[in-house]
Amino acid sequence: MQINLRIKETVSDLTKQLFYALFDDNSKQKEQLKYLEPIFKTVVKEITDKQPDKIWDAFESKLPEIKSKIELDAIATEKNDPACKSLQEIYLAYPGFHAIAIYRMSHELFLLDVPIMARMMSECIHGKTGIDIHPGATIGDSFFIDHGTGIVIGETSIIKNNVKIFQGVTLGGLSVKKSLSQTKRHPTIEDNVTIYANATILGGDIVIGKNSVIGANVWITQSVPPNSLVTYKSEINISTRPS
């Protein structure tokens, strides 16, 4: 099989420029999209047998909706992070927000049945932020990632609205058998859930009920009812050292 590995660099730049174009004024956005369209179509033609024109038209038509969702994510970040000074800071300097934004674009490509391009886009931002969101995951509105390094969100994860996730969280599967590729392997997170650092939630049948708080460092392989608080208790002893 002959594979053009250099296309990875093309997709990396394309991903960045598409993200920037979302927030240009109308005239500049039209100009940018006109420039990016043939690059996009070349990538699609290189990695799939789909019709590039149809894929581009469908993707371009989704850009206003993608932008609206990203704006809700930015507002959620400003609302929930006490360290945040402005929306401008979020757009320019927040890795969690950036990872979510690229997910929003790559997810649309995944839905358009261009999974390799979607994965390449997600890997571009994974390498920059340390946040690994599979483009097949389903994520609702107003999603907030704080810090973010080490987060893993699997392909069949479902995250509903107003969810907050901290660094090191894993939404994963209990098994990595290839035979399970067409089944739901990753958990469902209901509305208004907060998941603190390094929590691990595994399994496709697992549901974290709405309004729940999952504490740091917990390991969950069973569903959690709504309005729950789940914590991991460890004992720390502090004593005075002899002088």
MARMARMAR-749987 format. One record per residue: residue in three letters; x, y, z of N, C-alpha, C, O in turn. Coordinates in pm, whole numbers. Atoms other than C-alpha are relative to their C-alpha. Example, Ala and Ser with C-alpha at 12.3 -4.5 7.8 and 13.67 -1.06 7.14 Angstrom:
2
{'ALA'; {89; -119; 0}; {1230; -450; 780}; {90; 120; 0}; {194; 118; 66}}
{'SER'; {-82; -119; -6}; {1367; -106; 714}; {-77; 109; 73}; {-26; 220; 90}}
***
This chain:
243
{'MET'; {84; -120; 0}; {0; 0; 0}; {88; 125; 0}; {178; 139; 83}}
{'GLN'; {-73; -126; 8}; {136; 341; -101}; {-77; 107; 77}; {-192; 137; 43}}
{'ILE'; {66; -102; -83}; {54; 606; 161}; {82; 128; -5}; {203; 126; 18}}
{'ASN'; {-66; -130; 4}; {136; 973; 123}; {2; 59; 142}; {-93; 126; 183}}
{'LEU'; {-9; -47; -138}; {253; 1054; 476}; {10; 152; 8}; {-22; 211; 112}}
{'ARG'; {-14; -147; -4}; {321; 1417; 382}; {-134; 71; 14}; {-140; 188; 51}}
{'ILE'; {133; -61; -12}; {-53; 1477; 379}; {-33; 35; 145}; {-121; 118; 171}}
{'LYS'; {19; -36; -141}; {-35; 1485; 758}; {31; 148; 23}; {-40; 215; 98}}
{'GLU'; {-35; -141; -15}; {136; 1824; 731}; {-106; 89; -64}; {-138; 196; -11}}
{'THR'; {107; -76; 66}; {-130; 1946; 489}; {-121; 12; 90}; {-179; 120; 104}}
{'VAL'; {118; -1; -88}; {-408; 1847; 729}; {26; 84; 125}; {-65; 151; 174}}
{'SER'; {-33; -80; -117}; {-228; 2007; 1022}; {-21; 149; -28}; {-82; 219; 52}}
{'ASP'; {18; -141; 35}; {-217; 2345; 846}; {-144; 30; -33}; {-196; 136; 3}}
{'LEU'; {140; -19; 35}; {-568; 2302; 708}; {-87; 13; 124}; {-176; 98; 131}}
{'THR'; {75; -4; -126}; {-704; 2236; 1056}; {14; 137; 67}; {-85; 196; 110}}
{'LYS'; {-26; -130; -63}; {-543; 2551; 1193}; {-71; 112; -76}; {-134; 198; -15}}
{'GLN'; {58; -108; 79}; {-662; 2770; 905}; {-153; -3; 1}; {-217; 103; -3}}
{'LEU'; {146; 10; -10}; {-1020; 2638; 920}; {-48; 56; 132}; {-151; 125; 138}}
{'PHE'; {37; -53; -131}; {-1033; 2719; 1290}; {7; 153; 0}; {-84; 219; 50}}
{'TYR'; {-13; -146; 6}; {-906; 3072; 1230}; {-112; 61; -84}; {-168; 164; -47}}
{'ALA'; {100; -55; 92}; {-1150; 3125; 941}; {-139; 9; 64}; {-218; 96; 28}}
{'LEU'; {131; -3; -66}; {-1448; 3047; 1165}; {-29; 135; 62}; {-145; 177; 69}}
{'PHE'; {20; -122; -77}; {-1391; 3373; 1349}; {42; 126; -76}; {54; 234; -17}}
{'ASP'; {-23; -117; 84}; {-1302; 3602; 1058}; {-132; 71; -28}; {-239; 12; -13}}
{'ASP'; {121; -68; 46}; {-1547; 3868; 943}; {-45; -65; -131}; {31; -141; -192}}
{'ASN'; {62; 73; 112}; {-1775; 3759; 659}; {82; 5; -128}; {100; -98; -194}}
{'SER'; {-74; -12; 126}; {-1569; 3893; 371}; {131; -77; 4}; {168; -145; -92}}
{'LYS'; {-127; 72; -10}; {-1240; 3756; 496}; {-23; -151; 10}; {55; -230; -43}}
{'GLN'; {31; 142; -10}; {-1402; 3424; 584}; {-27; -60; -137}; {22; -169; -167}}
{'LYS'; {28; 49; 135}; {-1535; 3384; 229}; {129; -16; -80}; {148; -114; -151}}
{'GLU'; {-128; 6; 70}; {-1189; 3460; 93}; {83; -119; 47}; {143; -190; -35}}
{'GLN'; {-78; 109; -56}; {-1023; 3211; 328}; {-56; -136; -40}; {18; -227; -76}}
{'LEU'; {62; 127; 35}; {-1273; 2935; 261}; {20; -32; -149}; {37; -148; -186}}
{'LYS'; {-25; 21; 142}; {-1231; 2985; -113}; {142; -52; -21}; {165; -138; -107}}
{'TYR'; {-139; 45; 8}; {-855; 2939; -64}; {15; -144; 54}; {90; -224; -2}}
{'LEU'; {-16; 130; -64}; {-896; 2633; 164}; {-76; -112; -69}; {-43; -229; -53}}
{'GLU'; {85; 101; 64}; {-1159; 2456; -46}; {78; -99; -85}; {60; -219; -66}}
{'PRO'; {-73; 99; 82}; {-922; 2300; -305}; {97; -85; 82}; {122; -201; 49}}
{'ILE'; {-89; 77; -87}; {-681; 2195; -29}; {-79; -110; 69}; {-36; -226; 76}}
{'PHE'; {89; 95; -66}; {-966; 2027; 158}; {-37; -113; -96}; {-30; -231; -60}}
{'LYS'; {44; 99; 97}; {-1085; 1850; -157}; {115; -94; -40}; {94; -213; -64}}
{'THR'; {-116; 83; 32}; {-733; 1728; -237}; {23; -106; 108}; {53; -221; 77}}
{'VAL'; {-17; 94; -111}; {-708; 1568; 107}; {-107; -108; -6}; {-76; -227; 7}}
{'VAL'; {110; 97; 7}; {-1050; 1402; 73}; {26; -100; -112}; {7; -220; -94}}
{'LYS'; {-27; 86; 115}; {-956; 1266; -270}; {114; -97; 28}; {115; -210; -19}}
{'GLU'; {-119; 80; -29}; {-625; 1136; -135}; {-32; -119; 92}; {28; -226; 78}}
{'ILE'; {19; 101; -105}; {-769; 935; 155}; {-133; -73; -4}; {-157; -160; 79}}
{'THR'; {131; 64; 3}; {-1120; 832; 52}; {-51; -7; -143}; {1; 62; -232}}
{'ASP'; {62; 5; 131}; {-1335; 738; -245}; {-127; 86; -7}; {-201; 80; -104}}
{'LYS'; {117; -88; -2}; {-1602; 992; -144}; {19; 114; -100}; {131; 142; -143}}
{'GLN'; {-6; -112; 94}; {-1687; 1282; -375}; {39; 128; 75}; {-37; 175; 159}}
{'PRO'; {-49; -116; -75}; {-1483; 1582; -253}; {-95; 120; -2}; {-109; 189; 99}}
{'ASP'; {90; -115; 9}; {-1733; 1841; -378}; {-114; -12; 100}; {-149; 84; 168}}
{'LYS'; {112; 21; -91}; {-2018; 1689; -180}; {43; 10; 146}; {-29; 66; 228}}
{'ILE'; {-50; -6; -137}; {-1808; 1650; 134}; {26; 145; 40}; {-13; 187; 149}}
{'TRP'; {-27; -140; -31}; {-1690; 2012; 118}; {-129; 80; 19}; {-141; 155; 116}}
{'ASP'; {126; -75; -10}; {-2039; 2150; 56}; {-72; -30; 131}; {-125; 59; 197}}
{'ALA'; {67; 39; -123}; {-2181; 1953; 347}; {74; 56; 122}; {11; 104; 217}}
{'PHE'; {-80; -51; -112}; {-1894; 2052; 579}; {-13; 151; 11}; {-33; 204; 121}}
{'GLU'; {9; -147; -2}; {-1906; 2420; 481}; {-135; 46; 53}; {-143; 146; 124}}
{'SER'; {134; -39; -47}; {-2281; 2432; 546}; {-15; -13; 150}; {-103; 49; 210}}
{'LYS'; {5; 21; -145}; {-2214; 2316; 904}; {84; 101; 78}; {75; 106; 201}}
{'LEU'; {-92; -89; -70}; {-1957; 2585; 984}; {-70; 101; 93}; {-22; 123; 203}}
{'PRO'; {67; -91; -94}; {-2206; 2838; 1130}; {-47; -69; 127}; {-37; -12; 236}}
{'GLU'; {43; 76; -118}; {-2346; 2571; 1363}; {119; -37; 87}; {112; -31; 209}}
{'ILE'; {-121; 33; -75}; {-1995; 2462; 1461}; {46; 123; 79}; {79; 113; 197}}
{'LYS'; {-42; -123; -68}; {-1904; 2823; 1542}; {-89; 31; 119}; {-39; 69; 226}}
{'SER'; {94; -27; -110}; {-2217; 2866; 1755}; {28; -90; 120}; {23; -45; 234}}
{'LYS'; {-29; 94; -110}; {-2132; 2555; 1958}; {131; 37; 69}; {141; 31; 192}}
{'ILE'; {-128; -40; -58}; {-1773; 2671; 2005}; {-16; 123; 88}; {45; 133; 194}}
{'GLU'; {24; -120; -81}; {-1896; 3007; 2131}; {-65; -34; 133}; {-33; 27; 235}}
{'LEU'; {59; 45; -126}; {-2110; 2830; 2391}; {105; -63; 90}; {101; -46; 212}}
{'ASP'; {-108; 59; -79}; {-1803; 2634; 2501}; {88; 109; 63}; {130; 96; 178}}
{'ALA'; {-81; -111; -53}; {-1608; 2959; 2541}; {-72; 68; 117}; {-9; 100; 218}}
{'ILE'; {78; -62; -108}; {-1887; 3111; 2752}; {-1; -89; 124}; {10; -39; 236}}
{'ALA'; {-3; 93; -113}; {-1898; 2798; 2969}; {134; 5; 71}; {140; -3; 194}}
{'THR'; {-133; -9; -61}; {-1524; 2827; 3024}; {13; 126; 83}; {62; 122; 196}}
{'GLU'; {-7; -128; -73}; {-1548; 3194; 3124}; {-85; -7; 128}; {-46; 46; 232}}
{'LYS'; {91; 9; -115}; {-1837; 3113; 3358}; {56; -86; 111}; {32; -59; 228}}
{'ASN'; {-39; 100; -100}; {-1667; 2823; 3534}; {143; 11; 51}; {177; -48; 153}}
{'ASP'; {-141; -8; -42}; {-1299; 2917; 3557}; {27; 133; 70}; {28; 238; 5}}
{'PRO'; {-26; -125; -71}; {-1223; 3174; 3830}; {130; 69; -42}; {148; 187; -16}}
{'ALA'; {-126; -60; 46}; {-877; 3228; 3678}; {-15; 76; -131}; {76; 148; -172}}
{'CYS'; {20; -61; 130}; {-1025; 3349; 3350}; {-30; 150; 13}; {-114; 191; 94}}
{'LYS'; {18; -144; -5}; {-1004; 3723; 3289}; {-89; 53; -112}; {-145; 162; -100}}
{'SER'; {80; -49; 113}; {-1186; 3749; 2955}; {-22; -112; -101}; {47; -213; -99}}
{'LEU'; {21; 94; 109}; {-1328; 3563; 2657}; {120; -1; -94}; {156; -105; -149}}
{'GLN'; {-117; -8; 86}; {-1029; 3685; 2458}; {110; -94; 48}; {175; -161; -32}}
{'GLU'; {-100; 90; -58}; {-799; 3495; 2695}; {-31; -145; -35}; {60; -223; -64}}
{'ILE'; {40; 137; 30}; {-997; 3177; 2634}; {33; -36; -145}; {93; -140; -171}}
{'TYR'; {-24; 28; 141}; {-979; 3200; 2256}; {149; -9; -34}; {188; -85; -123}}
{'LEU'; {-140; -10; 35}; {-609; 3278; 2256}; {92; -91; 81}; {203; -120; 38}}
{'ALA'; {-97; 63; -91}; {-465; 3080; 2547}; {-50; -121; 77}; {20; -168; 167}}
{'TYR'; {54; 112; -78}; {-687; 2795; 2671}; {7; -130; -80}; {-67; -147; -176}}
{'PRO'; {-13; 126; 76}; {-579; 2447; 2554}; {-126; -84; 1}; {-159; -149; -99}}
{'GLY'; {123; 78; -7}; {-901; 2284; 2674}; {-102; 49; -100}; {-166; -30; -170}}
{'PHE'; {92; -60; 97}; {-1111; 2524; 2470}; {43; -32; -143}; {-40; -65; -228}}
{'HIS'; {-52; 27; 134}; {-887; 2476; 2166}; {-27; -145; -40}; {-66; -172; -154}}
{'ALA'; {25; 141; 28}; {-919; 2098; 2191}; {-148; -25; -32}; {-180; -101; -123}}
{'ILE'; {143; 16; 25}; {-1298; 2121; 2209}; {-37; 56; -137}; {-115; -5; -211}}
{'ALA'; {32; -63; 128}; {-1310; 2356; 1910}; {39; -89; -118}; {-39; -105; -212}}
{'ILE'; {-42; 89; 109}; {-1110; 2121; 1688}; {-85; -127; -1}; {-116; -180; -107}}
{'TYR'; {92; 113; -5}; {-1324; 1832; 1812}; {-129; 32; -76}; {-179; -50; -153}}
{'ARG'; {127; -36; 65}; {-1634; 2020; 1693}; {11; -11; -152}; {-81; -58; -218}}
{'MET'; {-19; 11; 144}; {-1491; 2040; 1341}; {22; -145; -43}; {-39; -191; -140}}
{'SER'; {-32; 138; 40}; {-1351; 1687; 1328}; {-123; -91; 15}; {-139; -186; -62}}
{'HIS'; {121; 80; -20}; {-1680; 1545; 1460}; {-91; 8; -123}; {-149; -93; -163}}
{'GLU'; {84; -12; 119}; {-1867; 1683; 1160}; {57; -83; -115}; {-19; -144; -191}}
{'LEU'; {-60; 83; 104}; {-1619; 1513; 927}; {-22; -148; 29}; {-42; -228; -63}}
{'PHE'; {28; 138; -38}; {-1665; 1190; 1121}; {-143; -38; -41}; {-167; -146; -94}}
{'LEU'; {139; 25; 38}; {-2041; 1218; 1067}; {-18; -5; -151}; {-109; -71; -201}}
{'LEU'; {4; 2; 146}; {-1976; 1280; 697}; {73; -121; -58}; {93; -130; -179}}
{'ASP'; {-65; 125; 41}; {-1797; 943; 686}; {136; 25; -66}; {172; -38; -165}}
{'VAL'; {-139; -20; 38}; {-1446; 1082; 642}; {84; -19; 126}; {146; 76; 174}}
{'PRO'; {-59; 22; -132}; {-1300; 918; 954}; {150; 22; 8}; {201; 66; 112}}
{'ILE'; {-146; -17; -7}; {-931; 928; 861}; {35; 149; 10}; {121; 187; 89}}
{'MET'; {-25; -144; -8}; {-937; 1303; 801}; {-40; 53; 137}; {30; 136; 196}}
{'ALA'; {45; -41; -134}; {-1134; 1349; 1122}; {103; -36; 105}; {134; 44; 194}}
{'ARG'; {-101; 43; -96}; {-875; 1148; 1314}; {128; 81; -12}; {190; 114; 89}}
{'MET'; {-121; -81; 17}; {-587; 1342; 1162}; {-17; 138; 62}; {76; 190; 124}}
{'MET'; {26; -131; -62}; {-748; 1669; 1271}; {7; -11; 152}; {65; 74; 218}}
{'SER'; {0; 14; -146}; {-801; 1539; 1623}; {141; -26; 53}; {174; 16; 164}}
{'GLU'; {-137; 25; -43}; {-441; 1417; 1641}; {87; 124; -5}; {182; 137; 71}}
{'CYS'; {-73; -128; 3}; {-314; 1762; 1543}; {-12; 71; 133}; {87; 121; 187}}
{'ILE'; {21; -73; -125}; {-468; 1912; 1855}; {41; -85; 120}; {81; -30; 223}}
{'HIS'; {-47; 89; -106}; {-391; 1607; 2070}; {149; 23; 25}; {193; 32; 139}}
{'GLY'; {-143; -21; -15}; {-22; 1661; 2003}; {34; 133; 64}; {137; 144; 132}}
{'LYS'; {-27; -133; -55}; {-44; 2028; 2102}; {-47; 15; 144}; {16; 87; 222}}
{'THR'; {62; -24; -131}; {-262; 2001; 2413}; {10; -118; 97}; {-9; -101; 217}}
{'GLY'; {4; 119; -86}; {-227; 1644; 2543}; {-142; -46; 30}; {-162; -129; 119}}
{'ILE'; {141; 36; -19}; {-608; 1615; 2520}; {-44; -85; -118}; {-35; -41; -233}}
{'ASP'; {32; 97; 105}; {-731; 1312; 2324}; {-151; -23; -4}; {-206; -101; 74}}
{'ILE'; {145; 16; 18}; {-1094; 1343; 2210}; {-23; -68; -135}; {9; -11; -239}}
{'HIS'; {30; 68; 127}; {-1201; 1088; 1951}; {-111; 75; -72}; {-210; 113; -9}}
{'PRO'; {103; -76; 71}; {-1401; 1263; 1676}; {-135; -69; -7}; {-235; -5; -40}}
{'GLY'; {128; 70; -1}; {-1668; 996; 1702}; {-82; 22; 126}; {-201; -9; 129}}
{'ALA'; {73; -26; -124}; {-1761; 1098; 2057}; {-111; 101; -24}; {-102; 185; -113}}
{'THR'; {114; -92; 11}; {-2091; 1281; 2102}; {1; 92; 121}; {-14; 47; 235}}
{'ILE'; {-16; -96; -110}; {-2056; 1599; 2309}; {-103; 112; -17}; {-111; 173; -124}}
{'GLY'; {105; -101; 3}; {-2340; 1837; 2393}; {53; 141; 14}; {172; 166; -2}}
{'ASP'; {-33; -142; -5}; {-2345; 2212; 2443}; {69; 38; 131}; {57; -30; 233}}
{'SER'; {-60; -63; -118}; {-2142; 2425; 2686}; {90; -98; 76}; {73; -121; 195}}
{'PHE'; {-96; 96; -56}; {-1860; 2176; 2746}; {122; 78; 49}; {172; 165; -21}}
{'PHE'; {-113; -71; -60}; {-1578; 2292; 2975}; {107; -99; 42}; {81; -190; 121}}
{'ILE'; {-117; 76; -42}; {-1234; 2135; 3006}; {95; 93; 73}; {137; 195; 16}}
{'ASP'; {-94; -82; -77}; {-1012; 2279; 3279}; {138; -67; 1}; {149; -186; 31}}
{'HIS'; {-138; 50; 15}; {-634; 2238; 3234}; {6; -100; -114}; {52; -66; -223}}
{'GLY'; {23; 90; 112}; {-696; 1926; 3029}; {105; -105; -28}; {72; -210; -83}}
{'THR'; {-105; 95; 36}; {-360; 1750; 3000}; {-35; -142; 43}; {-73; -165; 158}}
{'GLY'; {22; 140; -33}; {-405; 1373; 2984}; {-143; -47; -10}; {-170; -164; 19}}
{'ILE'; {139; 43; 17}; {-780; 1368; 2919}; {-11; -93; -121}; {47; -66; -226}}
{'VAL'; {30; 92; 109}; {-897; 1073; 2704}; {-151; -22; -5}; {-212; -63; 94}}
{'ILE'; {145; 19; 20}; {-1251; 1060; 2564}; {-17; -93; -120}; {16; -57; -233}}
{'GLY'; {7; 103; 102}; {-1327; 743; 2368}; {-109; 22; -104}; {-197; 107; -87}}
{'GLU'; {84; -17; 119}; {-1511; 705; 2039}; {-149; -1; 27}; {-222; 81; -30}}
{'THR'; {145; 14; -19}; {-1853; 600; 2169}; {-48; 68; 128}; {-160; 44; 174}}
{'SER'; {43; -78; -116}; {-1860; 832; 2471}; {-115; 94; -40}; {-119; 146; -151}}
{'ILE'; {106; -99; 16}; {-2173; 1044; 2509}; {9; 96; 118}; {-3; 55; 234}}
{'ILE'; {-7; -104; -102}; {-2135; 1370; 2701}; {-111; 100; -30}; {-116; 157; -139}}
{'LYS'; {114; -88; 25}; {-2448; 1578; 2740}; {35; 144; 35}; {152; 181; 26}}
{'ASN'; {-21; -144; -10}; {-2488; 1948; 2823}; {57; 44; 135}; {31; -18; 238}}
{'ASN'; {-51; -65; -122}; {-2302; 2166; 3076}; {85; -93; 86}; {73; -94; 208}}
{'VAL'; {-90; 92; -71}; {-2043; 1905; 3167}; {137; 65; 17}; {185; 134; -73}}
{'LYS'; {-133; -52; -29}; {-1711; 1999; 3329}; {94; -117; 29}; {62; -205; 110}}
{'ILE'; {-98; 107; -15}; {-1403; 1775; 3308}; {138; 61; 26}; {177; 158; -38}}
{'PHE'; {-132; -49; -35}; {-1060; 1827; 3465}; {109; -94; -54}; {80; -198; -113}}
{'GLN'; {-114; 70; 59}; {-713; 1703; 3372}; {6; -147; 43}; {-33; -183; 154}}
{'GLY'; {-24; 139; -32}; {-632; 1334; 3356}; {-121; -91; -1}; {-108; -210; 29}}
{'VAL'; {121; 83; 1}; {-991; 1212; 3321}; {1; -95; -120}; {40; -56; -231}}
{'THR'; {15; 98; 107}; {-1046; 895; 3117}; {-144; -48; -9}; {-200; -96; 89}}
{'LEU'; {128; 63; 31}; {-1377; 798; 2959}; {32; -111; -99}; {43; -88; -219}}
{'GLY'; {-54; 108; 81}; {-1275; 458; 2833}; {-86; -124; -3}; {-198; -125; 47}}
{'GLY'; {68; 128; 10}; {-1373; 100; 2760}; {61; -101; 94}; {178; -91; 131}}
{'LEU'; {-49; 108; -86}; {-1343; -207; 2978}; {81; -103; -78}; {158; -179; -20}}
{'SER'; {-69; 99; 83}; {-1212; -411; 2686}; {42; 65; -131}; {-23; 158; -178}}
{'VAL'; {-47; -53; 128}; {-1014; -341; 2370}; {-9; -104; -111}; {65; -97; -210}}
{'LYS'; {17; 102; 103}; {-1129; -645; 2171}; {-52; 60; -130}; {-146; 139; -130}}
{'LYS'; {41; -49; 131}; {-1160; -575; 1799}; {-144; -37; -32}; {-211; 36; -105}}
{'SER'; {137; 45; 26}; {-1487; -767; 1794}; {-105; 96; 56}; {-222; 87; 20}}
{'LEU'; {94; -95; -62}; {-1644; -485; 1999}; {-5; 134; -74}; {-63; 230; -24}}
{'SER'; {-14; -128; 69}; {-1573; -217; 1738}; {-133; 66; -36}; {-139; 188; -49}}
{'GLN'; {130; -56; 38}; {-1941; -173; 1649}; {-95; 13; 119}; {-214; 38; 101}}
{'THR'; {83; -12; -119}; {-2068; -163; 2007}; {36; 125; 78}; {144; 182; 59}}
{'LYS'; {-29; -115; -87}; {-2093; 119; 2261}; {93; -47; 111}; {56; -131; 194}}
{'ARG'; {-103; 46; -91}; {-1776; 80; 2465}; {34; 100; 110}; {102; 67; 207}}
{'HIS'; {-39; -108; -89}; {-1752; 410; 2649}; {-122; 59; 72}; {-235; 43; 25}}
{'PRO'; {113; -41; -85}; {-1966; 578; 2918}; {-82; 115; -54}; {-44; 183; -149}}
{'THR'; {89; -114; 26}; {-2252; 825; 2903}; {3; 92; 121}; {-15; 47; 235}}
{'ILE'; {-4; -101; -106}; {-2224; 1146; 3106}; {-120; 91; -18}; {-131; 160; -120}}
{'GLU'; {123; -78; 12}; {-2556; 1317; 3173}; {26; 150; 27}; {139; 189; 57}}
{'ASP'; {-10; -144; -15}; {-2625; 1693; 3205}; {57; 41; 136}; {32; -23; 238}}
{'ASN'; {-44; -70; -122}; {-2447; 1913; 3462}; {88; -85; 90}; {87; -68; 212}}
{'VAL'; {-93; 83; -78}; {-2190; 1655; 3572}; {138; 67; 3}; {183; 124; -96}}
{'THR'; {-139; -45; -15}; {-1849; 1757; 3706}; {87; -122; 31}; {55; -200; 120}}
{'ILE'; {-91; 113; -21}; {-1560; 1508; 3683}; {138; 58; 30}; {200; 122; -55}}
{'TYR'; {-126; -60; -43}; {-1248; 1602; 3878}; {121; -84; -43}; {106; -193; -98}}
{'ALA'; {-125; 48; 58}; {-884; 1524; 3803}; {25; -148; 22}; {5; -202; 132}}
{'ASN'; {-48; 138; -3}; {-766; 1172; 3720}; {-107; -104; 31}; {-75; -218; 64}}
{'ALA'; {106; 100; -12}; {-1105; 1006; 3754}; {-1; -87; -126}; {24; -39; -236}}
{'THR'; {7; 95; 111}; {-1144; 695; 3536}; {-138; -64; 1}; {-180; -123; 100}}
{'ILE'; {135; 54; 13}; {-1488; 589; 3411}; {0; -91; -122}; {27; -46; -234}}
{'LEU'; {-17; 99; 105}; {-1502; 271; 3205}; {-127; -80; -26}; {-195; -122; 68}}
{'GLY'; {107; 91; 37}; {-1769; 80; 3014}; {-112; 66; -77}; {-156; 176; -43}}
{'GLY'; {105; -54; 85}; {-2033; 133; 2749}; {-137; 4; 64}; {-222; 81; 20}}
{'ASP'; {130; 0; -67}; {-2323; 57; 2983}; {-4; 98; 118}; {-107; 112; 183}}
{'ILE'; {-9; -87; -117}; {-2208; 309; 3244}; {-63; 135; -29}; {-34; 198; -130}}
{'VAL'; {63; -131; 10}; {-2421; 618; 3297}; {28; 77; 129}; {0; 28; 238}}
{'ILE'; {-18; -90; -113}; {-2320; 904; 3526}; {-118; 95; 1}; {-131; 179; -88}}
{'GLY'; {126; -73; -4}; {-2650; 1058; 3632}; {18; 151; 11}; {120; 199; 61}}
{'LYS'; {-8; -147; 6}; {-2723; 1428; 3591}; {24; 61; 138}; {-18; 7; 241}}
{'ASN'; {-29; -79; -121}; {-2602; 1681; 3848}; {95; -70; 97}; {107; -28; 212}}
{'SER'; {-93; 71; -88}; {-2347; 1436; 3989}; {138; 64; -1}; {176; 132; -97}}
{'VAL'; {-139; -43; -10}; {-1996; 1519; 4105}; {86; -123; 22}; {65; -198; 118}}
{'ILE'; {-93; 112; -10}; {-1720; 1263; 4048}; {133; 56; 51}; {197; 138; -16}}
{'GLY'; {-120; -53; -62}; {-1426; 1329; 4278}; {127; -48; -68}; {125; -136; -154}}
{'ALA'; {-130; 32; 58}; {-1059; 1309; 4191}; {42; -144; 32}; {13; -196; 140}}
{'ASN'; {-67; 130; -17}; {-883; 973; 4144}; {-93; -120; 17}; {-45; -229; 49}}
{'VAL'; {89; 114; -15}; {-1194; 755; 4155}; {7; -89; -125}; {45; -44; -233}}
{'TRP'; {3; 99; 108}; {-1227; 439; 3940}; {-142; -54; -3}; {-186; -119; 92}}
{'ILE'; {142; 33; 5}; {-1584; 378; 3823}; {-28; -99; -113}; {6; -74; -229}}
{'THR'; {43; 99; 99}; {-1717; 67; 3646}; {-145; -39; 22}; {-188; -146; -22}}
{'GLN'; {144; 20; -17}; {-2081; 92; 3753}; {-69; 135; -8}; {-9; 238; 21}}
{'SER'; {73; -125; 19}; {-2350; 350; 3687}; {-18; 74; 132}; {-20; 14; 239}}
{'VAL'; {17; -88; -115}; {-2399; 642; 3923}; {-135; 71; -15}; {-160; 132; -119}}
{'PRO'; {131; -64; 12}; {-2752; 772; 3998}; {11; 153; -2}; {114; 208; 38}}
{'PRO'; {-2; -146; 1}; {-2843; 1139; 3948}; {25; 59; 139}; {-7; -2; 241}}
{'ASN'; {-20; -77; -124}; {-2739; 1395; 4212}; {92; -69; 100}; {77; -53; 221}}
{'SER'; {-91; 74; -87}; {-2460; 1174; 4348}; {132; 76; 18}; {172; 158; -65}}
{'LEU'; {-137; -44; -24}; {-2125; 1263; 4501}; {84; -125; 18}; {60; -203; 111}}
{'VAL'; {-85; 118; -6}; {-1857; 1000; 4438}; {142; 46; 34}; {200; 128; -36}}
{'THR'; {-134; -42; -42}; {-1526; 1034; 4622}; {86; -122; 30}; {36; -231; 60}}
{'TYR'; {-98; 101; -39}; {-1213; 832; 4683}; {64; 45; 130}; {117; 156; 138}}
{'LYS'; {-53; -37; -130}; {-1101; 829; 5043}; {136; -65; 21}; {149; -187; 18}}
{'SER'; {-133; 50; -35}; {-734; 796; 5119}; {42; 65; 131}; {-3; 173; 167}}
{'GLU'; {-43; -49; -131}; {-563; 842; 5450}; {141; 56; -8}; {235; -13; -48}}
{'ILE'; {-129; -66; 1}; {-280; 1088; 5477}; {38; 35; 144}; {-37; 105; 213}}
{'ASN'; {-47; -27; -135}; {-82; 1104; 5800}; {113; 104; -5}; {210; 88; -79}}
{'ILE'; {-103; -103; -10}; {120; 1415; 5884}; {49; 3; 144}; {-28; 22; 237}}
{'SER'; {-58; -1; -135}; {355; 1400; 6177}; {122; 89; 4}; {179; 121; -100}}
{'THR'; {-115; -86; -17}; {631; 1616; 6315}; {129; -82; -2}; {142; -182; 68}}
{'ARG'; {-128; 70; 6}; {983; 1507; 6226}; {81; 33; 125}; {78; 147; 173}}
{'PRO'; {-87; -30; -114}; {1223; 1473; 6518}; {110; 98; -38}; {168; 87; -147}}
{'SER'; {-103; -101; 31}; {1464; 1764; 6535}; {140; -58; 23}; {240; 11; 3}}
***
